[in-house]
Amino acid sequence: MNIVTIVLVIAILCWNAIYTTSYGIWTIKDKNIKGGIAILLLAFVSISIPLFLLLKRM
């Protein structure tokens, strides 16, 4: 894979992780514990699967 593609994918994944995690924390602080945990799990899955596939292809 091209190094530019890898850097771009990692940058997008970092942005996704920061945005989704902060929204999950905000949801937990807004007294919606179950929804916040679900969003944090979604953030974990949306980061771990693409990273796994990226490392598998390298």
C-alpha distance matrix in Angstrom:
0.0 3.7 6.4 8.5 7.0 7.1 10.5 11.6 11.2 13.0 15.6 16.4 16.8 19.0 21.0 21.5 22.6 25.1 26.5 27.0 28.3 30.8 31.9 32.5 34.6 36.5 37.3 38.6 40.7 42.1 43.7 41.3 40.2 38.9 36.9 35.4 34.4 32.9 30.8 29.7 28.7 26.8 24.9 24.1 22.8 20.8 19.0 18.9 17.5 14.3 13.7 14.6 12.2 9.3 10.6 11.4 8.0 7.0
3.7 0.0 3.8 5.4 5.3 6.5 8.9 10.0 10.9 12.6 14.4 15.7 16.8 18.6 20.3 21.3 22.7 24.7 26.1 27.1 28.5 30.6 31.9 32.9 34.7 36.4 37.5 39.0 40.8 42.2 44.1 41.9 41.0 40.0 37.8 36.1 35.4 34.1 31.6 30.5 30.0 28.0 25.8 25.4 24.5 22.1 20.1 20.6 19.7 16.2 15.5 17.0 15.0 11.7 13.1 14.6 11.5 10.1
6.4 3.8 0.0 3.8 5.4 5.1 6.2 8.5 9.9 10.6 12.2 14.3 15.3 16.5 18.4 19.9 20.9 22.6 24.3 25.6 26.7 28.6 30.3 31.3 32.8 34.6 36.0 37.3 38.9 40.5 42.5 40.5 39.5 38.9 36.8 34.7 34.2 33.2 30.6 29.2 29.0 27.2 24.6 24.2 23.8 21.5 19.0 19.7 19.5 16.1 14.7 16.8 15.5 11.8 12.8 15.2 12.8 10.7
8.5 5.4 3.8 0.0 3.8 5.5 5.2 6.1 8.6 9.9 10.5 12.3 14.2 15.3 16.5 18.3 19.9 21.2 22.5 24.1 25.6 27.1 28.6 30.0 31.6 33.0 34.5 36.1 37.6 38.9 41.2 39.3 38.6 38.1 35.7 33.7 33.5 32.4 29.6 28.5 28.6 26.5 23.9 24.0 23.7 21.0 18.8 20.2 20.0 16.3 15.5 18.1 16.7 13.2 15.0 17.4 15.0 13.6
7.0 5.3 5.4 3.8 0.0 3.8 5.5 5.1 6.1 8.6 9.8 10.6 12.2 14.2 15.4 16.4 18.2 20.1 21.1 22.3 24.0 25.8 27.0 28.2 30.1 31.6 32.7 34.4 36.1 37.3 39.4 37.2 36.5 35.7 33.3 31.6 31.3 29.8 27.2 26.3 26.1 23.8 21.5 21.7 20.9 18.1 16.3 17.6 16.9 13.1 13.0 15.4 13.6 10.4 12.9 14.9 12.5 11.9
7.1 6.5 5.1 5.5 3.8 0.0 3.8 5.4 5.2 6.2 8.5 10.0 10.5 12.2 14.3 15.3 16.3 18.4 20.0 20.9 22.1 24.2 25.7 26.6 28.3 30.1 31.3 32.6 34.4 35.9 37.8 35.7 34.7 33.9 31.8 29.9 29.2 28.1 25.6 24.3 24.0 22.2 19.7 19.3 18.9 16.4 14.1 15.0 14.8 11.2 10.2 12.7 11.6 8.0 9.9 12.5 10.8 9.7
10.5 8.9 6.2 5.2 5.5 3.8 0.0 3.8 5.5 5.2 6.1 8.6 9.9 10.5 12.3 14.2 15.2 16.5 18.3 19.8 20.9 22.5 24.3 25.5 26.9 28.5 30.1 31.4 32.9 34.5 36.6 34.9 34.0 33.7 31.4 29.2 28.9 28.1 25.3 23.9 24.2 22.4 19.5 19.5 19.7 17.1 14.5 16.1 16.6 13.1 11.9 15.0 14.5 11.0 12.6 15.8 14.5 13.0
11.6 10.0 8.5 6.1 5.1 5.4 3.8 0.0 3.8 5.5 5.1 6.2 8.6 9.9 10.7 12.3 14.2 15.5 16.5 18.2 19.8 21.3 22.6 24.2 25.8 27.1 28.5 30.3 31.8 33.0 35.2 33.4 32.9 32.4 29.8 27.9 27.9 26.8 23.8 22.9 23.4 21.1 18.4 19.0 19.0 15.8 14.0 16.1 16.2 12.6 12.4 15.7 14.8 11.8 14.3 17.0 15.5 15.0
11.2 10.9 9.9 8.6 6.1 5.2 5.5 3.8 0.0 3.8 5.4 5.2 6.2 8.6 10.0 10.5 12.2 14.3 15.4 16.3 18.0 20.0 21.1 22.1 24.1 25.7 26.7 28.3 30.2 31.4 33.3 31.2 30.5 29.7 27.3 25.5 25.2 23.9 21.1 20.3 20.3 18.0 15.5 15.9 15.4 12.4 10.6 12.6 12.4 8.8 8.9 12.2 11.3 8.7 11.6 14.1 13.1 13.2
13.0 12.6 10.6 9.9 8.6 6.2 5.2 5.5 3.8 0.0 3.8 5.5 5.0 6.1 8.6 9.7 10.3 12.2 14.1 15.2 16.1 18.1 19.8 20.7 22.2 24.1 25.4 26.6 28.3 29.9 31.8 30.0 29.0 28.6 26.4 24.2 23.8 23.0 20.2 18.8 19.1 17.4 14.4 14.4 14.8 12.2 9.5 11.4 12.4 9.3 8.1 11.7 12.0 9.3 11.2 14.4 14.1 13.6
15.6 14.4 12.2 10.5 9.8 8.5 6.1 5.1 5.4 3.8 0.0 3.8 5.4 5.1 6.2 8.6 9.9 10.7 12.3 14.2 15.3 16.6 18.4 19.9 21.2 22.6 24.3 25.8 27.1 28.6 30.9 29.3 28.7 28.6 26.1 23.8 24.0 23.4 20.2 19.0 20.0 18.1 14.9 15.7 16.5 13.6 11.3 14.0 15.2 12.2 11.5 15.3 15.5 12.9 15.0 18.1 17.7 17.1
16.4 15.7 14.3 12.3 10.6 10.0 8.6 6.2 5.2 5.5 3.8 0.0 3.8 5.4 5.1 6.1 8.6 10.0 10.5 12.0 14.0 15.5 16.5 18.1 20.0 21.1 22.4 24.2 25.8 26.8 29.1 27.2 26.8 26.4 23.7 21.8 22.2 21.0 17.8 17.2 18.0 15.6 12.8 14.2 14.5 11.1 9.8 13.0 13.6 10.6 11.2 14.8 14.7 12.8 15.5 18.2 17.8 18.0
16.8 16.8 15.3 14.2 12.2 10.5 9.9 8.6 6.2 5.0 5.4 3.8 0.0 3.8 5.4 5.0 6.1 8.6 9.9 10.4 11.8 14.0 15.2 16.1 18.0 19.7 20.8 22.2 24.1 25.4 27.3 25.2 24.5 23.9 21.6 19.5 19.4 18.4 15.4 14.4 14.9 12.8 9.8 10.7 11.2 8.2 6.1 9.4 10.5 8.1 8.3 12.0 12.6 11.2 13.5 16.2 16.5 16.9
19.0 18.6 16.5 15.3 14.2 12.2 10.5 9.9 8.6 6.1 5.1 5.4 3.8 0.0 3.8 5.4 5.0 6.2 8.5 9.9 10.5 12.1 14.2 15.2 16.4 18.2 19.8 21.0 22.5 24.2 26.2 24.7 23.8 23.9 21.7 19.1 19.2 18.9 15.8 14.2 15.5 14.1 10.5 11.4 13.0 10.6 8.1 11.2 13.3 11.4 10.7 14.4 15.6 13.9 15.5 18.6 19.2 19.0
21.0 20.3 18.4 16.5 15.4 14.3 12.3 10.7 10.0 8.6 6.2 5.1 5.4 3.8 0.0 3.8 5.5 5.3 6.1 8.4 9.9 10.7 12.3 14.2 15.5 16.5 18.3 20.1 21.2 22.5 24.9 23.4 23.2 23.4 20.7 18.3 19.1 18.7 15.1 14.4 16.1 14.2 10.9 12.9 14.4 11.4 10.1 13.7 15.4 13.4 13.6 17.2 18.0 16.5 18.6 21.5 21.8 21.9
21.5 21.3 19.9 18.3 16.4 15.3 14.2 12.3 10.5 9.7 8.6 6.1 5.0 5.4 3.8 0.0 3.8 5.6 5.3 5.9 8.2 9.9 10.6 12.0 14.1 15.3 16.3 18.2 19.9 20.9 23.0 21.1 20.8 20.5 17.7 15.7 16.3 15.4 11.9 11.5 13.0 10.6 7.6 10.1 11.2 8.1 7.7 11.5 12.9 11.5 12.4 15.6 16.4 15.7 18.0 20.5 21.0 21.7
22.6 22.7 20.9 19.9 18.2 16.3 15.2 14.2 12.2 10.3 9.9 8.6 6.1 5.0 5.5 3.8 0.0 3.8 5.6 5.4 5.8 8.3 9.9 10.4 12.0 14.0 15.2 16.3 18.1 19.7 21.5 19.8 18.9 18.9 16.7 14.1 14.2 14.0 10.8 9.3 11.0 9.7 6.0 7.7 9.9 8.0 6.7 10.0 12.4 11.8 11.8 14.9 16.5 16.0 17.6 20.2 21.4 21.8
25.1 24.7 22.6 21.2 20.1 18.4 16.5 15.5 14.3 12.2 10.7 10.0 8.6 6.2 5.3 5.6 3.8 0.0 3.8 5.7 5.3 6.0 8.5 9.9 10.6 12.1 14.2 15.4 16.5 18.2 20.5 19.3 18.8 19.5 17.2 14.2 15.1 15.5 12.1 10.7 13.3 12.4 8.8 10.9 13.5 11.6 10.4 13.7 16.2 15.4 15.2 18.4 20.1 19.2 20.7 23.6 24.6 24.7
26.5 26.1 24.3 22.5 21.1 20.0 18.3 16.5 15.4 14.1 12.3 10.5 9.9 8.5 6.1 5.3 5.6 3.8 0.0 3.8 5.6 5.4 6.3 8.7 10.1 10.6 12.3 14.4 15.5 16.5 19.1 17.7 17.8 18.4 15.5 13.1 14.7 14.5 10.8 10.6 13.4 11.7 8.9 12.0 14.0 11.7 11.7 15.3 17.2 16.4 17.0 20.2 21.4 20.8 22.8 25.3 26.1 26.7
27.0 27.1 25.6 24.1 22.3 20.9 19.8 18.2 16.3 15.2 14.2 12.0 10.4 9.9 8.4 5.9 5.4 5.7 3.8 0.0 3.8 5.5 5.1 6.1 8.7 9.8 10.4 12.4 14.3 15.1 17.1 15.2 15.0 15.1 12.3 10.0 11.3 10.8 7.1 7.2 9.8 8.1 5.7 9.2 11.1 9.4 10.1 13.4 15.2 15.2 16.1 18.8 20.2 20.2 22.1 24.4 25.5 26.4
28.3 28.5 26.7 25.6 24.0 22.1 20.9 19.8 18.0 16.1 15.3 14.0 11.8 10.5 9.9 8.2 5.8 5.3 5.6 3.8 0.0 3.8 5.4 5.0 6.2 8.6 9.7 10.6 12.4 14.1 15.8 14.4 13.6 14.2 12.2 9.0 9.9 10.7 7.4 5.9 9.2 9.1 6.3 8.7 11.6 11.0 10.8 13.5 16.1 16.5 16.7 19.2 21.2 21.2 22.5 24.9 26.5 27.1
30.8 30.6 28.6 27.1 25.8 24.2 22.5 21.3 20.0 18.1 16.6 15.5 14.0 12.1 10.7 9.9 8.3 6.0 5.4 5.5 3.8 0.0 3.8 5.4 5.1 6.1 8.6 9.9 10.5 12.2 14.7 13.9 13.9 15.3 13.0 9.8 11.8 12.9 9.6 8.9 12.6 12.3 9.9 12.5 15.3 14.3 14.2 17.2 19.7 19.7 19.9 22.7 24.6 24.3 25.7 28.3 29.6 30.1
31.9 31.9 30.3 28.6 27.0 25.7 24.3 22.6 21.1 19.8 18.4 16.5 15.2 14.2 12.3 10.6 9.9 8.5 6.3 5.1 5.4 3.8 0.0 3.8 5.5 5.0 6.1 8.6 9.8 10.4 12.9 11.6 12.2 13.2 10.3 7.9 10.6 11.0 7.7 8.5 12.0 11.2 9.7 13.0 15.2 14.1 15.0 18.0 19.9 20.2 21.1 23.6 25.2 25.3 27.1 29.3 30.6 31.5
32.5 32.9 31.3 30.0 28.2 26.6 25.5 24.2 22.1 20.7 19.9 18.1 16.1 15.2 14.2 12.0 10.4 9.9 8.7 6.1 5.0 5.4 3.8 0.0 3.8 5.4 5.0 6.3 8.7 9.8 11.2 9.5 9.1 10.0 7.7 4.5 6.9 7.9 5.2 5.5 9.1 9.3 8.5 11.1 13.5 13.4 14.4 16.7 18.8 19.8 20.5 22.6 24.5 25.1 26.5 28.5 30.2 31.2
34.6 34.7 32.8 31.6 30.1 28.3 26.9 25.8 24.1 22.2 21.2 20.0 18.0 16.4 15.5 14.1 12.0 10.6 10.1 8.7 6.2 5.1 5.5 3.8 0.0 3.8 5.4 5.1 6.2 8.6 10.2 9.8 9.2 11.3 9.9 6.4 8.5 10.8 8.7 7.9 11.7 12.6 11.3 13.3 16.2 16.3 16.7 18.9 21.5 22.4 22.6 24.8 27.0 27.3 28.4 30.7 32.5 33.1
36.5 36.4 34.6 33.0 31.6 30.1 28.5 27.1 25.7 24.1 22.6 21.1 19.7 18.2 16.5 15.3 14.0 12.1 10.6 9.8 8.6 6.1 5.0 5.4 3.8 0.0 3.8 5.5 5.1 6.2 9.0 9.1 10.0 12.3 10.3 7.7 10.9 12.6 10.3 10.7 14.4 14.7 13.6 16.2 18.8 18.4 19.1 21.7 24.0 24.6 25.2 27.5 29.4 29.6 31.1 33.4 34.9 35.6
37.3 37.5 36.0 34.5 32.7 31.3 30.1 28.5 26.7 25.4 24.3 22.4 20.8 19.8 18.3 16.3 15.2 14.2 12.3 10.4 9.7 8.6 6.1 5.0 5.4 3.8 0.0 3.8 5.4 5.0 6.9 5.7 7.2 9.0 6.8 5.0 8.7 10.0 8.4 9.8 13.0 13.3 13.2 15.9 18.0 17.9 19.3 21.6 23.5 24.6 25.5 27.5 29.3 30.0 31.5 33.4 35.1 36.2
38.6 39.0 37.3 36.1 34.4 32.6 31.4 30.3 28.3 26.6 25.8 24.2 22.2 21.0 20.1 18.2 16.3 15.4 14.4 12.4 10.6 9.9 8.6 6.3 5.1 5.5 3.8 0.0 3.8 5.3 5.5 5.1 4.8 7.8 7.3 4.8 7.5 10.0 9.5 9.8 12.8 14.1 14.1 15.9 18.4 19.0 20.1 21.9 24.1 25.6 26.1 27.8 30.1 30.8 31.9 33.9 35.9 36.8
40.7 40.8 38.9 37.6 36.1 34.4 32.9 31.8 30.2 28.3 27.1 25.8 24.1 22.5 21.2 19.9 18.1 16.5 15.5 14.3 12.4 10.5 9.8 8.7 6.2 5.1 5.4 3.8 0.0 3.8 5.3 7.2 7.9 11.3 10.7 8.4 11.2 13.8 12.8 13.0 16.3 17.5 17.0 18.9 21.6 22.0 22.7 24.7 27.2 28.3 28.7 30.7 32.9 33.4 34.5 36.7 38.6 39.3
42.1 42.2 40.5 38.9 37.3 35.9 34.5 33.0 31.4 29.9 28.6 26.8 25.4 24.2 22.5 20.9 19.7 18.2 16.5 15.1 14.1 12.2 10.4 9.8 8.6 6.2 5.0 5.3 3.8 0.0 3.8 5.7 8.2 11.1 10.0 8.9 12.3 14.1 13.2 14.4 17.4 18.1 18.1 20.5 22.8 22.9 24.1 26.4 28.4 29.5 30.3 32.3 34.2 34.8 36.3 38.3 40.0 41.0
43.7 44.1 42.5 41.2 39.4 37.8 36.6 35.2 33.3 31.8 30.9 29.1 27.3 26.2 24.9 23.0 21.5 20.5 19.1 17.1 15.8 14.7 12.9 11.2 10.2 9.0 6.9 5.5 5.3 3.8 0.0 3.8 5.8 9.0 9.2 8.8 11.4 13.5 13.7 14.7 17.3 18.5 19.0 21.0 23.1 23.8 25.2 26.9 28.9 30.5 31.3 32.9 35.0 35.9 37.1 38.9 40.9 42.1
41.3 41.9 40.5 39.3 37.2 35.7 34.9 33.4 31.2 30.0 29.3 27.2 25.2 24.7 23.4 21.1 19.8 19.3 17.7 15.2 14.4 13.9 11.6 9.5 9.8 9.1 5.7 5.1 7.2 5.7 3.8 0.0 3.8 5.8 5.5 6.1 8.7 10.1 10.7 12.3 14.4 15.4 16.5 18.5 20.2 20.9 22.7 24.4 26.1 27.8 28.9 30.3 32.2 33.4 34.7 36.3 38.3 39.6
40.2 41.0 39.5 38.6 36.5 34.7 34.0 32.9 30.5 29.0 28.7 26.8 24.5 23.8 23.2 20.8 18.9 18.8 17.8 15.0 13.6 13.9 12.2 9.1 9.2 10.0 7.2 4.8 7.9 8.2 5.8 3.8 0.0 3.8 5.5 5.1 6.2 8.6 9.9 10.5 12.3 14.2 15.3 16.5 18.4 19.8 21.3 22.5 24.4 26.4 27.2 28.3 30.6 31.9 32.9 34.3 36.6 37.9
38.9 40.0 38.9 38.1 35.7 33.9 33.7 32.4 29.7 28.6 28.6 26.4 23.9 23.9 23.4 20.5 18.9 19.5 18.4 15.1 14.2 15.3 13.2 10.0 11.3 12.3 9.0 7.8 11.3 11.1 9.0 5.8 3.8 0.0 3.8 5.4 5.2 6.2 8.7 10.0 10.6 12.3 14.3 15.4 16.6 18.2 20.2 21.1 22.5 24.9 26.0 26.8 28.8 30.5 31.6 32.7 35.0 36.6
36.9 37.8 36.8 35.7 33.3 31.8 31.4 29.8 27.3 26.4 26.1 23.7 21.6 21.7 20.7 17.7 16.7 17.2 15.5 12.3 12.2 13.0 10.3 7.7 9.9 10.3 6.8 7.3 10.7 10.0 9.2 5.5 5.5 3.8 0.0 3.8 5.5 5.0 6.2 8.7 9.9 10.5 12.3 14.3 15.3 16.2 18.5 19.9 21.2 23.1 24.5 25.7 27.4 28.9 30.3 31.6 33.5 35.2
35.4 36.1 34.7 33.7 31.6 29.9 29.2 27.9 25.5 24.2 23.8 21.8 19.5 19.1 18.3 15.7 14.1 14.2 13.1 10.0 9.0 9.8 7.9 4.5 6.4 7.7 5.0 4.8 8.4 8.9 8.8 6.1 5.1 5.4 3.8 0.0 3.8 5.4 5.1 6.2 8.6 9.7 10.5 12.4 14.3 15.1 16.7 18.3 20.2 21.9 22.8 24.2 26.2 27.4 28.6 30.2 32.3 33.6
34.4 35.4 34.2 33.5 31.3 29.2 28.9 27.9 25.2 23.8 24.0 22.2 19.4 19.2 19.1 16.3 14.2 15.1 14.7 11.3 9.9 11.8 10.6 6.9 8.5 10.9 8.7 7.5 11.2 12.3 11.4 8.7 6.2 5.2 5.5 3.8 0.0 3.8 5.4 5.0 6.2 8.5 9.7 10.5 12.3 14.1 15.5 16.4 18.3 20.5 21.2 22.2 24.5 25.9 26.8 28.2 30.5 31.9
32.9 34.1 33.2 32.4 29.8 28.1 28.1 26.8 23.9 23.0 23.4 21.0 18.4 18.9 18.7 15.4 14.0 15.5 14.5 10.8 10.7 12.9 11.0 7.9 10.8 12.6 10.0 10.0 13.8 14.1 13.5 10.1 8.6 6.2 5.0 5.4 3.8 0.0 3.8 5.5 5.1 6.2 8.6 9.9 10.6 12.1 14.3 15.3 16.5 18.7 20.1 20.9 22.7 24.4 25.7 26.8 28.9 30.7
30.8 31.6 30.6 29.6 27.2 25.6 25.3 23.8 21.1 20.2 20.2 17.8 15.4 15.8 15.1 11.9 10.8 12.1 10.8 7.1 7.4 9.6 7.7 5.2 8.7 10.3 8.4 9.5 12.8 13.2 13.7 10.7 9.9 8.7 6.2 5.1 5.4 3.8 0.0 3.8 5.4 4.9 6.2 8.7 9.9 10.3 12.3 14.2 15.6 17.1 18.5 19.9 21.6 22.8 24.4 25.9 27.7 29.2
29.7 30.5 29.2 28.5 26.3 24.3 23.9 22.9 20.3 18.8 19.0 17.2 14.4 14.2 14.4 11.5 9.3 10.7 10.6 7.2 5.9 8.9 8.5 5.5 7.9 10.7 9.8 9.8 13.0 14.4 14.7 12.3 10.5 10.0 8.7 6.2 5.0 5.5 3.8 0.0 3.8 5.3 5.0 6.3 8.7 9.8 10.7 12.2 14.4 16.1 16.7 18.2 20.4 21.4 22.5 24.2 26.3 27.5
28.7 30.0 29.0 28.6 26.1 24.0 24.2 23.4 20.3 19.1 20.0 18.0 14.9 15.5 16.1 13.0 11.0 13.3 13.4 9.8 9.2 12.6 12.0 9.1 11.7 14.4 13.0 12.8 16.3 17.4 17.3 14.4 12.3 10.6 9.9 8.6 6.2 5.1 5.4 3.8 0.0 3.8 5.3 5.0 6.2 8.5 10.0 10.5 12.2 14.6 15.4 16.2 18.3 20.0 20.9 22.1 24.5 26.0
26.8 28.0 27.2 26.5 23.8 22.2 22.4 21.1 18.0 17.4 18.1 15.6 12.8 14.1 14.2 10.6 9.7 12.4 11.7 8.1 9.1 12.3 11.2 9.3 12.6 14.7 13.3 14.1 17.5 18.1 18.5 15.4 14.2 12.3 10.5 9.7 8.5 6.2 4.9 5.3 3.8 0.0 3.8 5.4 5.2 5.9 8.5 9.9 10.8 12.7 14.3 15.4 16.9 18.5 20.1 21.2 23.1 24.8
24.9 25.8 24.6 23.9 21.5 19.7 19.5 18.4 15.5 14.4 14.9 12.8 9.8 10.5 10.9 7.6 6.0 8.8 8.9 5.7 6.3 9.9 9.7 8.5 11.3 13.6 13.2 14.1 17.0 18.1 19.0 16.5 15.3 14.3 12.3 10.5 9.7 8.6 6.2 5.0 5.3 3.8 0.0 3.8 5.5 5.1 6.2 8.6 10.4 11.5 12.4 14.3 16.1 16.9 18.5 20.2 21.9 23.2
24.1 25.4 24.2 24.0 21.7 19.3 19.5 19.0 15.9 14.4 15.7 14.2 10.7 11.4 12.9 10.1 7.7 10.9 12.0 9.2 8.7 12.5 13.0 11.1 13.3 16.2 15.9 15.9 18.9 20.5 21.0 18.5 16.5 15.4 14.3 12.4 10.5 9.9 8.7 6.3 5.0 5.4 3.8 0.0 3.8 5.6 5.4 6.0 8.6 10.5 10.7 11.9 14.4 15.5 16.3 18.0 20.2 21.4
22.8 24.5 23.8 23.7 20.9 18.9 19.7 19.0 15.4 14.8 16.5 14.5 11.2 13.0 14.4 11.2 9.9 13.5 14.0 11.1 11.6 15.3 15.2 13.5 16.2 18.8 18.0 18.4 21.6 22.8 23.1 20.2 18.4 16.6 15.3 14.3 12.3 10.6 9.9 8.7 6.2 5.2 5.5 3.8 0.0 3.8 5.4 5.2 6.0 8.6 9.8 10.4 12.2 14.0 15.3 16.2 18.4 20.2
20.8 22.1 21.5 21.0 18.1 16.4 17.1 15.8 12.4 12.2 13.6 11.1 8.2 10.6 11.4 8.1 8.0 11.6 11.7 9.4 11.0 14.3 14.1 13.4 16.3 18.4 17.9 19.0 22.0 22.9 23.8 20.9 19.8 18.2 16.2 15.1 14.1 12.1 10.3 9.8 8.5 5.9 5.1 5.6 3.8 0.0 3.8 5.9 6.1 6.9 8.9 10.6 11.6 12.8 14.8 16.1 17.5 19.3
19.0 20.1 19.0 18.8 16.3 14.1 14.5 14.0 10.6 9.5 11.3 9.8 6.1 8.1 10.1 7.7 6.7 10.4 11.7 10.1 10.8 14.2 15.0 14.4 16.7 19.1 19.3 20.1 22.7 24.1 25.2 22.7 21.3 20.2 18.5 16.7 15.5 14.3 12.3 10.7 10.0 8.5 6.2 5.4 5.4 3.8 0.0 3.8 5.8 5.9 6.2 8.7 10.4 10.8 12.3 14.3 15.9 17.0
18.9 20.6 19.7 20.2 17.6 15.0 16.1 16.1 12.6 11.4 14.0 13.0 9.4 11.2 13.7 11.5 10.0 13.7 15.3 13.4 13.5 17.2 18.0 16.7 18.9 21.7 21.6 21.9 24.7 26.4 26.9 24.4 22.5 21.1 19.9 18.3 16.4 15.3 14.2 12.2 10.5 9.9 8.6 6.0 5.2 5.9 3.8 0.0 3.8 5.7 5.2 6.0 8.6 9.8 10.5 12.0 14.3 15.6
17.5 19.7 19.5 20.0 16.9 14.8 16.6 16.2 12.4 12.4 15.2 13.6 10.5 13.3 15.4 12.9 12.4 16.2 17.2 15.2 16.1 19.7 19.9 18.8 21.5 24.0 23.5 24.1 27.2 28.4 28.9 26.1 24.4 22.5 21.2 20.2 18.3 16.5 15.6 14.4 12.2 10.8 10.4 8.6 6.0 6.1 5.8 3.8 0.0 3.8 5.5 5.1 6.2 8.6 10.0 10.5 12.5 14.6
14.3 16.2 16.1 16.3 13.1 11.2 13.1 12.6 8.8 9.3 12.2 10.6 8.1 11.4 13.4 11.5 11.8 15.4 16.4 15.2 16.5 19.7 20.2 19.8 22.4 24.6 24.6 25.6 28.3 29.5 30.5 27.8 26.4 24.9 23.1 21.9 20.5 18.7 17.1 16.1 14.6 12.7 11.5 10.5 8.6 6.9 5.9 5.7 3.8 0.0 3.8 5.4 5.1 6.0 8.6 9.7 10.7 12.5
13.7 15.5 14.7 15.5 13.0 10.2 11.9 12.4 8.9 8.1 11.5 11.2 8.3 10.7 13.6 12.4 11.8 15.2 17.0 16.1 16.7 19.9 21.1 20.5 22.6 25.2 25.5 26.1 28.7 30.3 31.3 28.9 27.2 26.0 24.5 22.8 21.2 20.1 18.5 16.7 15.4 14.3 12.4 10.7 9.8 8.9 6.2 5.2 5.5 3.8 0.0 3.8 5.4 5.0 6.1 8.4 10.0 10.8
14.6 17.0 16.8 18.1 15.4 12.7 15.0 15.7 12.2 11.7 15.3 14.8 12.0 14.4 17.2 15.6 14.9 18.4 20.2 18.8 19.2 22.7 23.6 22.6 24.8 27.5 27.5 27.8 30.7 32.3 32.9 30.3 28.3 26.8 25.7 24.2 22.2 20.9 19.9 18.2 16.2 15.4 14.3 11.9 10.4 10.6 8.7 6.0 5.1 5.4 3.8 0.0 3.8 5.4 5.3 6.0 8.7 10.2
12.2 15.0 15.5 16.7 13.6 11.6 14.5 14.8 11.3 12.0 15.5 14.7 12.6 15.6 18.0 16.4 16.5 20.1 21.4 20.2 21.2 24.6 25.2 24.5 27.0 29.4 29.3 30.1 32.9 34.2 35.0 32.2 30.6 28.8 27.4 26.2 24.5 22.7 21.6 20.4 18.3 16.9 16.1 14.4 12.2 11.6 10.4 8.6 6.2 5.1 5.4 3.8 0.0 3.8 5.5 5.0 6.3 8.8
9.3 11.7 11.8 13.2 10.4 8.0 11.0 11.8 8.7 9.3 12.9 12.8 11.2 13.9 16.5 15.7 16.0 19.2 20.8 20.2 21.2 24.3 25.3 25.1 27.3 29.6 30.0 30.8 33.4 34.8 35.9 33.4 31.9 30.5 28.9 27.4 25.9 24.4 22.8 21.4 20.0 18.5 16.9 15.5 14.0 12.8 10.8 9.8 8.6 6.0 5.0 5.4 3.8 0.0 3.8 5.4 5.4 6.6
10.6 13.1 12.8 15.0 12.9 9.9 12.6 14.3 11.6 11.2 15.0 15.5 13.5 15.5 18.6 18.0 17.6 20.7 22.8 22.1 22.5 25.7 27.1 26.5 28.4 31.1 31.5 31.9 34.5 36.3 37.1 34.7 32.9 31.6 30.3 28.6 26.8 25.7 24.4 22.5 20.9 20.1 18.5 16.3 15.3 14.8 12.3 10.5 10.0 8.6 6.1 5.3 5.5 3.8 0.0 3.8 5.5 5.3
11.4 14.6 15.2 17.4 14.9 12.5 15.8 17.0 14.1 14.4 18.1 18.2 16.2 18.6 21.5 20.5 20.2 23.6 25.3 24.4 24.9 28.3 29.3 28.5 30.7 33.4 33.4 33.9 36.7 38.3 38.9 36.3 34.3 32.7 31.6 30.2 28.2 26.8 25.9 24.2 22.1 21.2 20.2 18.0 16.2 16.1 14.3 12.0 10.5 9.7 8.4 6.0 5.0 5.4 3.8 0.0 3.8 5.6
8.0 11.5 12.8 15.0 12.5 10.8 14.5 15.5 13.1 14.1 17.7 17.8 16.5 19.2 21.8 21.0 21.4 24.6 26.1 25.5 26.5 29.6 30.6 30.2 32.5 34.9 35.1 35.9 38.6 40.0 40.9 38.3 36.6 35.0 33.5 32.3 30.5 28.9 27.7 26.3 24.5 23.1 21.9 20.2 18.4 17.5 15.9 14.3 12.5 10.7 10.0 8.7 6.3 5.4 5.5 3.8 0.0 3.8
7.0 10.1 10.7 13.6 11.9 9.7 13.0 15.0 13.2 13.6 17.1 18.0 16.9 19.0 21.9 21.7 21.8 24.7 26.7 26.4 27.1 30.1 31.5 31.2 33.1 35.6 36.2 36.8 39.3 41.0 42.1 39.6 37.9 36.6 35.2 33.6 31.9 30.7 29.2 27.5 26.0 24.8 23.2 21.4 20.2 19.3 17.0 15.6 14.6 12.5 10.8 10.2 8.8 6.6 5.3 5.6 3.8 0.0
